[in-house]
Amino acid sequence: MQTEWFILRLLGTILVSLVPTLVQRDNSNKIIKPAVAMGHYSNVNNAKDILAALFMQAGNPIVKEANGVFWFDFGFDGRGIFPQF
């Protein structure tokens, strides 16, 4: 099991490093051909689980807890402002 996860992480790392080479953009820097095509949320089986796995692999816990209270932390301060940028 650990070997499979290692291979998946390695492939993910390789894919991320290839994205700048694979993606095609027009003159206005708009993506015209993405590096990876997954389809639309409504036509991808288990889309929610795929997104959750991607977030967790990137180190985002999705849900945070403090004193028995759980909340979603999307990195903004409630006014739509991302303080880390």
C-alpha angles and dihedrals in degrees: 000000000000090000091055092051090048091052092047091050091048092050090047091052091049092049092050090052091051097049096090089053097044101044117089121210134185126231092279090054092251113148109248097169119023123214091239125025115204102162128232124322091249096055100043115091111232092004092157092054093046091052092046091051091050092050093049093046088053090054099257109133091201092209126048129197133203126168092348094308118119126200142165114252112200094168099256132107099237094266092078091259119134104211095193092065 
